[in-house]
Amino acid sequence: MRILVVEDDTLLGHAVQAGLRELGNAVDWVSDGMAAERALRAETYAAIVLDLGLPRLSGLDLLRTLRARKDSTPVLILTARDTVEDRIQGLDAGADDYLVKPFDMGELGARLRALVRRASGAPAPLLRVGDITLDPAARGVRHGDRPVELSLREFALLEALMRNAGRVLTRAQLEQALYAWGQEVESNAVEVHVHHLRRKLDPAAIRTVRGVGYLMGRAEQV
């Protein structure tokens, strides 16, 4: 999944970006609130990791702006502010979770996965479509009883399709979920990943909706 990290501390920003990428995510990092505002108008993110003490536009002001325009992207506040009053203020401003620095990267990843599960309406930790099961935490996939080895991008593409089972995702939407800023995207990258997934799983697992995109599960509307 694609995540936006908003953190003005350079060392910590790099560390969070690298840690979340190691967990298999596409991660963009900005260091001030105005840059985050521009990014959120231009891109779609599965979740936001938000510091509060940001230059140019504070984390709370950015959060209030998002919620005022009905942007429901899950937001996890990651901050050194650890008083009860700070937590209440952040959650009342529209945050979905609150984590105090210093923190464990594994816990941050788990909290983000939980936020995305709830936002997608799939509270169970495992994703299932037909006889394909995906475990986001363990980054494992099974086809029936058989484990399936996938590359990071193949796994991310499969997760995006399974989280949106029944919905057609365009190539642009899938590219946006798979690639962060600065990562080169080949013109046929999505098609290549889909081909590999069909070969490793089941040729019928992912449907092509001609002229639109790709679909897993029974279509809600095609």
C-alpha positions in Angstrom: 0.0 0.0 0.0 1.1 3.6 -0.5 1.7 5.7 2.5 2.5 9.4 3.0 4.9 10.2 5.9 4.9 13.8 7.1 7.9 14.4 9.4 10.2 17.4 9.6 13.1 15.6 11.3 15.3 14.5 8.5 16.9 11.5 10.2 13.5 10.2 11.5 11.8 10.9 8.2 14.4 8.8 6.3 14.2 6.0 8.9 10.4 5.8 8.9 10.3 5.8 5.1 13.0 3.1 4.9 11.3 1.0 7.6 7.9 1.1 6.0 9.4 0.3 2.6 11.1 -2.8 4.2 7.6 -3.9 5.2 6.6 -3.8 1.6 4.9 -0.4 1.3 5.4 2.4 -1.3 6.3 5.4 0.8 6.4 9.2 0.0 8.0 11.5 2.6 7.5 15.3 3.0 8.9 17.5 5.7 6.2 20.3 6.1 2.5 20.7 6.2 2.1 22.6 3.0 4.0 20.0 1.0 1.8 17.4 2.6 -1.3 19.3 1.6 -0.1 19.5 -2.0 0.8 15.8 -2.1 -2.7 14.8 -0.7 -4.4 16.8 -3.4 -2.3 15.2 -6.1 -2.1 11.5 -4.9 -4.2 8.9 -3.2 -2.8 7.2 -0.1 -3.9 4.2 1.9 -2.8 6.0 5.1 -0.9 9.0 6.5 1.8 9.1 9.2 1.6 12.6 10.6 3.9 14.6 12.9 2.3 17.5 14.8 5.2 20.0 15.1 5.5 20.8 11.4 6.8 24.0 9.7 4.5 26.2 7.5 1.3 24.3 8.5 1.0 22.3 11.7 -0.1 18.7 11.8 -3.3 19.5 13.6 -4.2 22.3 11.1 -3.5 19.9 8.2 -5.6 17.2 9.8 -8.5 19.6 10.3 -8.2 20.8 6.7 -8.4 17.2 5.5 -11.5 16.3 7.5 -13.2 19.6 6.6 -13.1 18.6 3.0 -14.4 15.1 3.8 -11.0 13.4 3.1 -11.3 10.2 5.1 -7.8 8.9 4.5 -6.7 7.1 7.8 -4.3 9.2 9.8 -1.9 8.0 12.4 -0.3 10.8 14.5 3.3 10.0 15.3 4.7 12.6 17.7 6.8 13.2 20.9 3.8 15.0 22.5 2.7 12.4 25.0 0.2 14.1 27.4 -3.4 13.0 27.6 -4.5 16.4 26.5 -2.4 16.1 23.3 -3.8 12.7 22.5 -7.4 14.0 23.1 -6.8 17.0 20.9 -5.3 14.9 18.1 -8.0 12.3 18.1 -10.8 14.9 18.3 -9.2 16.7 15.3 -9.8 13.6 13.2 -6.9 11.3 13.8 -7.6 7.5 13.7 -4.6 6.5 15.9 -1.9 8.1 18.0 1.6 6.8 18.6 4.2 8.4 20.8 7.9 8.6 19.9 10.1 6.7 20.5 8.3 3.8 18.8 8.8 0.3 17.4 8.7 0.1 13.6 6.9 -3.2 13.8 4.1 -1.7 15.9 3.8 1.3 13.5 3.4 -1.2 10.6 0.8 -3.2 12.5 -1.2 -0.1 13.4 -1.2 1.1 9.8 -2.4 -2.3 8.6 -5.2 -2.1 11.2 -6.3 1.4 10.1 -6.3 0.3 6.4 -8.4 -2.8 7.3 -11.0 -0.8 9.0 -11.1 1.9 6.3 -11.6 -0.8 3.6 -14.4 -2.4 5.6 -12.4 -5.7 6.0 -11.7 -6.0 9.7 -10.4 -9.6 9.5 -6.5 -9.7 9.4 -6.5 -12.1 6.4 -7.9 -11.2 2.9 -9.7 -13.9 1.0 -11.0 -14.0 -2.5 -12.1 -17.4 -3.8 -9.4 -19.8 -2.8 -6.7 -17.2 -2.5 -5.7 -16.0 0.9 -3.3 -13.1 1.6 -1.8 -12.3 5.0 -0.6 -8.6 5.1 1.2 -8.9 8.4 3.3 -12.0 7.4 3.3 -11.0 3.7 2.3 -14.5 2.8 -0.1 -15.8 0.1 -1.7 -19.2 -0.3 -3.7 -20.6 -3.2 -5.8 -23.3 -1.5 -3.3 -25.1 0.8 -0.3 -24.2 -1.4 2.0 -21.3 -0.4 2.9 -18.9 -3.3 6.1 -16.9 -3.5 5.6 -13.4 -4.8 7.9 -10.4 -5.4 7.2 -7.2 -3.4 5.4 -5.6 -6.3 3.4 -8.7 -7.1 2.3 -8.9 -3.5 1.4 -5.2 -3.4 -0.6 -5.5 -6.6 -2.5 -8.6 -5.3 -3.2 -6.9 -2.0 -4.7 -3.8 -3.8 -6.9 -6.0 -5.9 -8.1 -8.1 -3.0 -8.8 -5.1 -0.8 -11.0 -3.8 -3.6 -12.6 -7.1 -4.5 -15.6 -6.6 -6.7 -14.3 -3.2 -7.9 -12.5 -2.6 -11.2 -9.1 -0.8 -10.6 -7.6 1.1 -13.5 -3.9 0.8 -14.4 -3.3 4.3 -13.1 -4.9 3.4 -9.8 -2.7 0.3 -9.5 0.4 2.2 -10.5 -0.4 4.8 -7.8 -0.7 2.1 -5.2 2.6 0.4 -6.2 5.1 3.2 -6.9 6.3 6.1 -4.7 7.8 9.3 -6.0 11.1 8.8 -7.9 10.4 5.2 -8.6 10.5 4.5 -12.4 7.4 2.9 -13.8 7.7 1.0 -17.0 4.8 1.5 -19.4 3.6 -2.1 -19.1 4.6 -2.7 -15.5 1.1 -3.5 -14.3 0.4 -5.8 -17.2 3.6 -7.7 -16.5 2.8 -8.1 -12.8 -0.7 -9.3 -13.6 0.7 -11.9 -16.0 3.0 -13.2 -13.3 0.2 -13.4 -10.7 -2.0 -15.3 -13.1 0.8 -17.7 -13.8 1.6 -18.3 -10.1 -2.0 -18.3 -8.9 -4.7 -19.1 -11.4 -5.3 -17.7 -14.9 -8.8 -16.8 -14.0 -8.0 -15.2 -10.6 -7.7 -11.7 -12.1 -10.1 -10.5 -14.8 -9.3 -7.9 -17.4 -12.1 -5.5 -18.0 -11.4 -4.3 -21.5 -10.7 -0.6 -21.7 -11.1 -0.1 -17.9 -8.7 -2.2 -15.8 -8.5 -5.3 -13.6 -10.8 -7.0 -11.2 -10.8 -9.8 -8.6 -14.0 -11.3 -7.2 -17.5 -10.8 -8.4 -18.0 -7.4 -10.0 -20.2 -4.9 -8.1 -20.4 -2.8 -11.3 -18.5 -3.3 -14.5 
